[in-house]
């Protein structure tokens, strides 16, 4: 499933995906999670509408971090916030690679889940 993520690519992506080493905050996981949920709730339209939630939940289950019951208990905003965190992590890496002139290497290493379309919009591929 291709998800248009243009609406979040203009944000400070480190607000949604960061590390203790970079931020200096021991609770950065809680901070970025709360920021991601709030950002999703503030969007005019969801990143993944209700008809795409089953596919998004299936993709999330492949990480192995949550069992099926936990994933089913997540709200649509929470599954979209997890997606936002993935987009933010890939987005930061993309922008760094672009600034350093190594986008081709980045695409080779990361598989291109995040990409800029010919129309200038940003897209993230959910699936394997």
C-alpha positions, 0 to 999 in steps of 0.5 A: 500500500502506498501512503501519501506522507507529504503532510508530515514531511515538512515537520521536524521529523526528530519530534517523532523519531529520535534517540537518547544519544541524539536528544539527551533525553532518557524518556525520548521514546515516550516523548516521540510517541506522544508527539506522533499521536498528537500529530496524527490527531491534528492532521486534516485527513488520516495518513491511513484511512479506515479501509487501509487499517487492516493492511497497516495492522498486518504490516505492523504485525510483521515486526514481531513487537506486538501480538495480534491482540495488542495490534487489534487493541490499537486505535487507528490513530495509534497505528498511524502514529507507529507509521509516522515514526517509521516515516520520520526515521526514514525521512531523517536518513533520506534528508541526511543522505540527500545533503551528503550526496549519497541518495543512491546508496541510501536507496540501495541500503533502505529499499526505498520505502520512502520516496519522492514522487514525480509530482513532488509528493512524498510516499511511504510503502507499507508492505513487504 
